């Protein structure tokens, strides 16, 4: 159900698969989460059953150049997660926002420190759609992660873009989330 590479257009044309991609067990999901408190057992208790991600990135040398120049796309992709029931998805979406806000100023699971979190409601996409903009400082470089997440029944859909600059990608990510929502609807229909 995730978005294919072609949906991202020219910006991802030269990109290959990036991690994590593929089936995401609760173990793999916990390993790749920014929040150091997310564990496989927590995800199981939260009602998460499984997920699938497809991420794309430019490769190590281009990422290194982008970070040195503090400019450019580092990763883009989508994730769909299956939960036990709709209330589990809703609870987890809300808890993720609370947890991220509490992590401001603290070290993250994958390195760096979360500097800022901005949350905006988004209409017209699934249920309970939110756009998160995170600023993470890694080795003196500010990285901006923009995500749009939503619920569709027992599924959580997420599109995310990570950049080495402060380019505003709100409209782009909202459009990609709508595409993911439509894709989920077609598959389920």
N, C-alpha and C positions, 0 to 999 in steps of 0.2 A: 503493500500500500504506500510505501514511501515514494518520494519524488525521484524521477530519473534525472540523470545528469543534464539532459537536453533542456529541461525546464529552467535551469539557471542561466541559460544563454551564453553569450560570448565570454563573460567573466570567468566561467568555469571550463571553458573549452580545452585548455591545456592541462587541466587538473586530472589527477588519478584518485583512486579511492584512498581515503584517509581513515584513521582509526578514531573511534570504534565504528566499524561497519559490520553488518551481518546480524545474526541472531544475538540478542543481548539477554543472557540469563541474568538473574538478580546479581550473581557474582560479577559478571562483566560490567553490568550497569553501575554497581557500587564502585568498582575500580575507576570508572571514567567520570564519576560525578565530582563536581567542584567541592561539594560539602563533605568535609572529613567525617561527619557523623552518620553519613549514609552507609549502611552495611547491608549485606545480603539478607540477614535475618530481619533487619528493619523493613526492607522492601517487601519481604514475604508477609510480615505482620500487617503492612499497609495495604495488602491485597493485590500487589503487582504479581502477575503471572509470567509475563514474558514481554519481549519487545524486539523490534527490528530497526536498525539504523542504516543509513547510507550517507556517508560524509565524503566530501571531495576537498582536496587540497593541492597546492602547487609543488610539493616536494621540499626536502630539507634545505637545499641551497637557495631556492626562491623565498622560502620562509625566512631564512637567515638574512637575506638581502632586505626583505620587507621590514623586518624588525630593526635592522641597522638604519634604514632610511625612514623608519616610523611611518610607513605608508603602504597600503595594499591589503588585499584580501588574503587571509590565512587559511580559512576553512569555511565551507558552506554545506549544509545538509539537512536532512529531516529524520525524524524518529517517530515511530508509532508504538505505543505500549498498551498491552491488554491487562485490565484489572478484573478482579473478581466481580465487581458490581459498580454501578454508577456513583453511589456515595463514596466509594473508595477513591475513585478518580478525583472527585470534587475535593475531598479532604486532602489528598496529596498535592493537588495544585495550590491550594491555600497554604498548606504547611511549607511547601517549597519557597513561597514568597516570604513568609515569616522567617524561615531559617536563613535565607539569603540576607535579609535585612539585619539579622543578628550577627552575621559573619563580617559586616563592614569593619575594616581595620584588623582583621584576623587572617592568618595564613590559610590557604586553600589546599585541598587534597592533591591537586596536580601542580602545586607550586604557585608562588606569587601571593599577593595580598589583595583582597577585595577592597576597593576604595569607595565605590559608589554603586547604588542600586536605584533604578528608576522603574516604576511600575505604572502602566497605563492600560485601562480597559479598552478592548477592541470589540466593535460590534460587527455583526454580519458574518461571523465565523463560528461554526459549531456552537457550543455552549461554554460559558464562562471563559471566554478568550481574554488573554492578557499578553501584553508586550513587555518584556523585561529588557532593560539596557543595563549591562554590568560593565564597570570599568575595573580592570584588574592590573595591578602593577607587578611586572615580572622583570627582575634584573634591571630596574630603572626605566623600563619601557611600559607605557600604558597600552593595554590591549582592550578593545571594546567588543563585547559579546552582546549581540542583539538576538533575542528569541521571541517568537510568538507561539504560545501554547494554548491549547483548547481541549475541551472534552467533546467527544462524539459517542454517546452511549457509554459503553464500558471501555472505550479507547481514549487515550491521551495522544494528541497529535502535536508535534513540535517541529518548527523550522528554526534554524539558527545560522547566524553568520558571525564569524570572528574576524576582526580587522586590526591592523597595526596603526590605524589612524582614527580620527573622530568623525569620519563620514557618516552622515545621517542616512540610515538604510530602513527607516521605519516604513515608508510606503512600499518599498520593495519586499520586505519581509511580510508585511500584511498581505500583499498580493500573493506571495508564495504560500502563506498559510491558507488563503482561500482556495488555491489550487490543491493543496493537500486535503482540505476539507471536502472539496468536490470529489477527489479521487477516492477517499474513504467512503463517501456516500455511494459512488458507483460500484465499488467492490462489494459493499454490504448489501446494495440493492440487487 
